[in-house]
């Protein structure tokens, strides 16, 4: 626990994180007079006890900076066997002492058996129950006992400009979370995503390619359907020049869909129950629940979705160190933020308000087709 609660603690081996840039992020702090919650942190975690000192340590550092009374934390733990749940349960006293509202739930749903996407969507929805006011049962959706209508829970009072920050089990720094919040505010974005990476070889490859779609509706990198090969993974946005140039300049760029390990998005459509996490319905293209979330966001008028390429994440402390060494920390990028590269790339995202006409449907890497971005919408019922 000391390693989680103290950012300067070195008793465990974890990825180094720089101190928070207080000048850059000071305006994000909540007013002492605010009586509603401004920031809602949601996490789905399973079997990741070794990552908790870095991930939860950064979360707590972020909350202390923003103002604990304005923050709520909701964690859904997924039936871990390594002590993850026990550590998360021990945090309850510390969050209570800080004045942070803390929701912890352990779920038995197993996404590896049955309808994986529907169960993943349910686990994400569980974490967001205090925002939506909808209770999600920990019952297999194919079970006869699964309720036909959702029950409700008390809805957490949120400010009008409240933000949800949803994180996967990534090695992240406080500055990663704060930069996602900062860029969402600065750019007036509906949603801001990190970039997540994997290292099957010596070089980092973008990871969340199954979910993410560029503003032209295509994949972030080309995957030939006849081979399903990632040989082109280093050529990001090969057919989307705006995103390619802004990525090279480490400036945020608009996309159709993203998740990429950690996201910050407006709470408004969830409070109104306009958007939520779900699986594909009927003949709708089979796709991940984060891609469907973005699709529904566009449909409801929340299409200012962007990637923040200064926030680079991996899934272990070891590989987190590696990706920060290769691609840099947020603070490495900030110093050059105001520079214009080649006289063309400015800081602000040139927003496009219309979704791409067609979006790549890719149930598997070997099955790809183009479909209307809003196919099957609106959903019946």
PyMOL commands that set and color helices and strands:
alter all, ss='L'
color gray80, all
select helices_A, chain A and resi 2-5+22-28+49-66+68-70+84-98+116-127+129-132+174-186+241-248+268-271+289-299+317-327+330-334
alter helices_A, ss='H'
color red, helices_A
select strands_A, chain A and resi 37-45+71-77+101-106+158-167+191-198+205-206+213-214+253-257+262-266+305-313+358-364+367-372
alter strands_A, ss='S'
color yellow, strands_A
deselect
rebuild
show_as cartoon
